[in-house]
Amino acid sequence: MDPVDIDLASDDHFMQLALREARRAFDAEEVPIGCVIVREGGVIARASNQVETLRDATAHAEMLALTSAQDALGDWRLDGCTLYVTKEPCPMCAGAIVLCRPSRVVFGCPDEKSGAAGGWINLLQSNPPLNHRCEIARGVLGPECAALLQGFFRAAREKKKDQREGHKALRDATGPNGSGDDGA
C-alpha cells in the first residue's frame, strides 16, 4: 500500500467528524468523546463514548471504533490507518491502540492527569517500545474539543447542584420527619 499524504486540512476534516461523534455522546449524556478511524482517505469506523448507555466501563469511543475498524477490514491489524479522537487516549485505550497497530493517532485536547499519549505517560511511543509505536499528532482542533468537554462537565456540575438544592428544599418543606409537620 502506498503511503497517503496527510495534511493539516485533512486532519482538521477528520477531527471535525470525530467532534460530530463527540456531540452525539453529549446529546446522550455521555462524556463527549468521539473517534473516527481513516484508511486511504476514507472513514472505516466511527464511535462515541457509550459507557453509561451500555453500562460498560470499557465502552470508550476509541475501543468501540477499534472494534468496528477491525470488523470493516476483517483483520485485527490496522496498519495504514489513522485514528482521530477528540481527547488524548487513556491508558486502556492507548494499550488497545498499540495492539491494533494503526500508523497514526491524532487527538484534539490533551489530558495531563490520565492521558497516555504524552500527557501523563506515553504508551504509544514507549521506550523500550511495546510491539508497535504510533506517530502522534497533538492538538488538532484542541480548543473546540476541550470546549465541548468543559461544557459537558460544567452542565453536569450545575445539574448536580440543582438536584442538591431541590433535595434540600424538599427536606425543608416536609420537616425533619418527612411528613410536613414540625414534629410537635
C-alpha positions in Angstrom: 0.0 0.0 0.0 1.3 3.4 -0.9 1.6 5.9 1.9 -1.2 8.5 1.9 -0.1 12.2 2.3 -1.9 13.7 5.2 -2.0 17.4 5.6 -3.4 19.6 8.3 -6.5 20.4 6.3 -7.4 16.7 6.2 -6.6 16.2 9.9 -9.0 19.1 10.6 -11.6 17.5 8.4 -11.4 14.1 10.1 -11.3 15.7 13.6 -14.5 17.5 12.7 -16.0 14.1 12.1 -14.8 12.9 15.5 -16.3 16.1 17.0 -19.6 15.1 15.4 -19.4 11.8 17.2 -18.5 13.6 20.5 -21.6 15.8 20.1 -23.7 12.6 19.8 -22.2 11.4 23.1 -23.0 14.8 24.6 -26.6 14.6 23.5 -26.9 11.1 25.0 -25.5 12.4 28.3 -22.2 10.6 27.8 -18.8 12.1 28.3 -18.4 13.8 24.9 -15.5 12.0 23.2 -15.7 10.9 19.6 -13.4 8.8 17.4 -13.1 8.1 13.7 -10.6 5.7 12.0 -9.5 6.5 8.5 -7.7 4.4 5.9 -6.7 5.6 2.4 -8.6 8.8 2.9 -11.9 7.1 3.8 -13.6 6.7 7.2 -13.8 3.0 8.1 -15.1 3.3 11.6 -16.7 5.9 13.9 -17.9 5.8 17.5 -18.6 7.9 20.6 -18.4 7.1 24.3 -21.2 4.7 25.4 -20.1 3.9 28.9 -23.4 4.9 30.5 -25.6 3.6 27.7 -24.0 0.2 27.6 -23.1 0.1 31.4 -19.7 -0.9 30.3 -16.6 0.9 31.6 -14.6 -0.2 28.5 -17.1 1.4 26.0 -14.8 4.3 25.3 -15.0 5.8 21.8 -11.6 4.5 20.8 -12.4 1.0 21.9 -15.7 0.9 20.0 -14.1 2.4 16.9 -11.1 0.0 17.0 -13.5 -3.0 17.1 -15.6 -1.5 14.3 -12.5 -0.9 12.1 -11.2 -4.4 12.7 -14.6 -5.7 11.5 -14.5 -3.5 8.5 -11.1 -4.7 7.5 -11.5 -8.3 8.5 -8.2 -8.1 10.4 -7.2 -7.0 13.9 -4.2 -5.2 12.4 -5.0 -1.6 11.5 -1.8 -0.9 9.5 -2.0 2.2 7.4 -4.9 3.6 9.5 -5.1 6.9 11.3 -7.2 7.1 14.5 -8.7 10.6 15.3 -10.0 11.1 18.8 -11.2 14.3 20.4 -9.3 13.8 23.7 -6.0 12.2 24.4 -6.5 8.4 24.9 -6.5 6.9 28.4 -4.1 4.1 29.3 -6.7 1.4 28.5 -7.4 2.9 25.0 -3.7 3.5 24.3 -2.9 -0.1 25.2 -5.6 -1.3 22.7 -4.3 1.1 20.1 -0.8 -0.2 20.4 -2.1 -3.8 20.0 -4.2 -2.8 16.9 -1.2 -1.1 15.3 -2.6 2.0 13.5 0.1 4.1 11.9 -1.0 7.4 13.4 -3.0 8.8 16.3 -4.4 12.3 16.1 -6.0 13.8 19.1 -7.7 17.1 20.0 -7.2 18.1 23.6 -4.6 16.8 26.0 -5.3 15.0 29.3 -2.4 15.8 31.6 -3.9 13.8 34.5 -4.5 10.4 32.8 -3.5 10.8 29.1 -1.4 8.0 27.7 -0.2 9.7 24.5 2.2 12.1 26.2 0.1 13.9 28.8 0.7 11.7 31.8 2.5 8.8 30.2 3.2 7.9 26.6 2.3 4.3 25.8 2.0 5.0 22.1 5.7 5.7 21.8 7.1 3.9 24.8 10.8 3.3 25.2 11.6 0.5 25.2 8.9 0.1 22.7 5.9 -2.2 23.1 5.1 -4.2 20.0 4.3 -1.1 18.0 4.9 2.7 18.0 2.4 5.2 16.6 3.1 8.6 15.1 1.2 11.1 17.2 -0.3 14.5 16.2 -1.5 16.6 19.1 -3.8 19.5 19.5 -5.8 19.2 16.2 -8.9 21.4 16.9 -7.8 21.2 20.5 -9.8 24.3 21.7 -13.0 23.0 20.2 -12.5 19.6 21.7 -11.7 21.0 25.1 -14.7 23.4 25.0 -17.1 20.5 24.4 -15.7 18.6 27.3 -15.7 21.6 29.6 -19.3 22.5 28.6 -20.4 18.9 29.4 -18.8 18.9 32.9 -20.0 22.4 33.7 -23.6 21.3 32.9 -23.1 18.1 34.9 -22.0 20.2 37.9 -24.9 22.6 37.6 -27.4 19.7 37.3 -25.9 18.1 40.5 -26.0 21.4 42.3 -29.7 21.9 41.3 -30.5 18.4 42.5 -28.9 19.0 45.9 -30.7 22.3 46.3 -34.0 20.6 45.3 -33.5 17.9 47.8 -32.7 20.5 50.5 -35.8 22.4 49.6 -37.9 19.3 49.8 -36.4 18.4 53.3 -37.1 22.0 54.5 -40.7 21.8 53.2 -41.5 18.4 54.7 -39.9 18.9 58.1 -37.4 16.7 59.9 -39.6 13.5 59.8 -40.7 14.0 56.2 -44.4 14.3 57.0 -44.8 18.0 56.5 -45.4 18.7 60.2 -42.8 20.0 62.6 -42.9 17.0 64.9 -44.8 18.8 67.7 
